[in-house]
């Protein structure tokens, strides 16, 4: 099934997205995000192709909220999750950092995932329990920085509370940071070692479904600002902190949660870490 999925995603990228690059006009959705004729054409083409790969419900970014939740709510059986163009602003501006992202989700977790960048002709894919791949070659872990201070970070500040964003910009706990504007690719570039740590205040289901699987299968680690199990709770929107190396992740998680976790969660962590008093004291 993964070979058929990779072929379907790549074909839609080549036939529906690339020919429209810098030739379509962006429009605003109700939430203020951009979409184009290419988004809707690519989503329709993906739905047709995916149902030939495996016929099950489809959750697409360009669907209504009601349709998305209806597709998710049809039980624990499989469902496709589709982002036809992640990074629409880049697509409109001619910046070659955008992607088609597709995942097959079952019991709330991705089992297959493909992220394809048509502009760079790079394909990331992963199968749960079977590894992550870039253009067909297994992504092999390579040494990560020993300290956060030496790491390259991918950090999206726009959706963070202003005070938190200002604090991060002031403290600069990493060596250097980037923000390229396509969440699905951010996960994959982290998996490939192009970034070392990642931070984003709000990912939708279609932003993380495929990319998180690629990172996990490449040996990376992720959580939300509060929960160690990234996939716990409702699926629609989550903050993300992640790293490609488990040891680096521990330092990154401590840093982020001390500054961006809720006051109640920070107090609970402090209480758990404090030495217990003897009852006789």
Rosetta blueprint (number, residue, H / E / L):
1 X L
2 X H
3 X H
4 X H
5 X H
6 X H
7 X H
8 X H
9 X H
10 X H
11 X H
12 X H
13 X H
14 X H
15 X H
16 X H
17 X H
18 X H
19 X H
20 X H
21 X L
22 X L
23 X L
24 X L
25 X L
26 X L
27 X E
28 X E
29 X L
30 X L
31 X L
32 X L
33 X L
34 X E
35 X E
36 X L
37 X H
38 X H
39 X H
40 X H
41 X H
42 X H
43 X H
44 X H
45 X H
46 X H
47 X H
48 X H
49 X H
50 X H
51 X H
52 X H
53 X H
54 X L
55 X L
56 X L
57 X E
58 X E
59 X E
60 X E
61 X L
62 X L
63 X L
64 X L
65 X H
66 X H
67 X H
68 X H
69 X H
70 X H
71 X H
72 X H
73 X L
74 X L
75 X L
76 X L
77 X L
78 X L
79 X E
80 X E
81 X E
82 X E
83 X E
84 X E
85 X E
86 X E
87 X L
88 X H
89 X H
90 X H
91 X H
92 X H
93 X H
94 X L
95 X L
96 X L
97 X L
98 X L
99 X E
100 X E
101 X E
102 X E
103 X E
104 X E
105 X E
106 X E
107 X L
108 X L
109 X E
110 X E
111 X E
112 X E
113 X E
114 X E
115 X E
116 X E
117 X E
118 X L
119 X L
120 X L
121 X L
122 X E
123 X E
124 X E
125 X E
126 X E
127 X E
128 X L
129 X L
130 X L
131 X E
132 X E
133 X E
134 X E
135 X L
136 X L
137 X E
138 X E
139 X L
140 X L
141 X L
142 X L
143 X L
144 X L
145 X L
146 X L
147 X L
148 X H
149 X H
150 X H
151 X L
152 X E
153 X E
154 X E
155 X E
156 X L
157 X L
158 X L
159 X L
160 X L
161 X L
162 X H
163 X H
164 X H
165 X H
166 X H
167 X H
168 X H
169 X H
170 X H
171 X H
172 X L
173 X L
174 X L
175 X L
176 X E
177 X E
178 X E
179 X L
180 X L
181 X L
182 X L
183 X H
184 X H
185 X H
186 X H
187 X H
188 X H
189 X H
190 X H
191 X H
192 X L
193 X L
194 X L
195 X L
196 X L
197 X E
198 X E
199 X E
200 X E
201 X E
202 X E
203 X E
204 X E
205 X H
206 X H
207 X H
208 X H
209 X H
210 X H
211 X H
212 X H
213 X H
214 X H
215 X H
216 X H
217 X H
218 X L
219 X L
220 X L
221 X E
222 X E
223 X E
224 X L
225 X L
226 X L
227 X L
228 X L
229 X L
230 X L
231 X L
232 X L
233 X L
234 X L
235 X L
236 X L
237 X E
238 X E
239 X E
240 X E
241 X E
242 X E
243 X E
244 X L
245 X L
246 X H
247 X H
248 X H
249 X H
250 X H
251 X H
252 X H
253 X H
254 X H
255 X H
256 X H
257 X H
258 X H
259 X H
260 X H
261 X L
262 X L
263 X H
264 X H
265 X H
266 X H
267 X H
268 X H
269 X H
270 X H
271 X H
272 X H
273 X H
274 X L
275 X L
276 X L
277 X L
278 X L
279 X L
280 X L
281 X L
